[in-house]
């Protein structure tokens, strides 16, 4: 059985693949937001410091997309001072 839900980008059929992908996006978004707020920075400040477009960063933090390049992810993780692997997976072994 497929369900349909609106994620703010139109109607999406929820298949096991879609729901897993959305959960992954939500996890990345939550970690980005948490670390940005912990540092007391705005989305614009993080994007500028990482030298990426503000729209790209905003889309990540709002769970619209995931980082597409390791270069951008590494830049943001450097600004946030956390490992890129942790940002993507939430696996705390990256924090040790």
N, C-alpha and C positions, 0 to 999 in steps of 0.2 A: 504494500500500500504506500502510495506517495502522498505527502502532504504539501501544501503550498503555503509559503510565508513570504511576507514582504520585508526585505532587509534594508529598505530605504533606497534600493537601486532597481526596483521593479519586482515583479513576482518571480520567485524562484521555486522550482520543484525540488522538494527535499528528498534526495536519495541518500543512501548511506555515504556516498562519496561527498556530496554537497554538504551534509551536516558535519562530517569530519573536517572538511576544509574550512567551514565557518568556525568551528571550534578552535582550529589552529589559528585562524586570523584573530579571533577574540582573545586568545591567550597572548599572542604577540602584542596586540593593542593594549591589553591590560598592563603588561610588563613595561612597555614604552611609556605609557601614561604615568605609572607609579614612579619610575625612575626620573622622569622629567620633573614631576611635582616634587620629588624628594630633593632635587637640586634647585628648586625654586625658579625654574626657567619656563618660558612660554614655548609654544610649538614653533613660532617664528625664530626664536633664539636658537633652539636646537637645530633647526633646518639650516640656518645661516652658519652656525659653528661647524656643522657637518658638510657644508657646501653642497646641499641638495635642495631641490625646489620645495618650498613650503607645502605645496599641494601634495607632493609625494609623501612627505612626512605626515601630513594631516590624514591622508588616505590610510596610511599604516595604522595610525593611532585610532582611527575611527573604524578599523576592521573592514575597510573596503578592499584593500589589496595587501599583499605581503611583499617584503623586499624582493626585488628581482635580481639584484646583483650583490655579490659578496662585498664589492667595493663600497656601495652605499651602506650596507649593513655594518661593515667594519667602521666606517666613518661615524655612524650614529652610536655604535657601541663604545667607541673611543670617547665621544663627547659625554655620554652617560656614565662612563667609567665602569662598564660591566661587560662580561664576555658576550660575543655575538652568539655563541652556541646557547647560552642561557636565554637570551632574548628570543631566539627562535623556538626553543623547546621547553623552557622552564625547568630543565634538568639542573638541580642544584649542585651536582657534581662539578659543573663548570665554574662554580663560585669558589671552589677550594683552592 
